[in-house]
Every structure is written in structure tokens, then in C-alpha cells.
Amino acid sequence: MELKPETVKDALTRLRRAQGQLNGVISMIEEGEDCADVLRQLAAVSKALDRAGFTTVATGMRHCDAARERGEEPPMTETELERLFLALA
């Protein structure tokens, strides 16, 4: 399934935010910041990435459902979508 920026806008926003957070974590490590603070920020990056992935899968599910409703063959099967979802878990 082809991802178009307009269909995954929320995921892109989350990824850009995670990118900024990750840059911050790298800076924190380079500056010798407290381990607990670094790990808290790293957990936030991880959560942001997870949410971007789940948002992308949800977009794919909606796209496939819409194709079925129009009587078209969806670009992915339910099994393929399930595998992608489980890959994030």
C-alpha cells in the first residue's frame, strides 16, 4: 500500500516530534546528563515511534475498508495488516 503524506499526516507529525526528542536524547548523552532523565526521554521517543506505527496501521485499515466498501480489492489483506500490527507489538 502506498503511503501518501496527506493520508499519514498524524504519523508524520509524531515522527517529526520523535526525531526532535531523539536529537535531544543524543545531546543529553553527549553532555553527560543524568541517566534517569535520559531514560525518561528515551521512553518518550519510543512511545512516539510506537504511536506513529499504530497510527499508520490504522490508516491502512481505514484505507482497505474504504476500498472494500467501494467494491474494490483492498491493497492489503486483513492477514497482512494483522502481521504489520503485531510487528509493532
BELGI-V735782 format. One line per field, one symbol per residue. phi: phi as a letter, one per 30 degrees, with the letter a starting at -180 (. if undefined). A space follows every 10 residues. Layout:
# BELGI-V735782
phi: ???
This chain:
# BELGI-V735782
phi: .dcceddbed dddddddddd ddeddededd ciddeddddd dddddeddde dddddddddd dddddddddd icdddbdddd ddddddddd
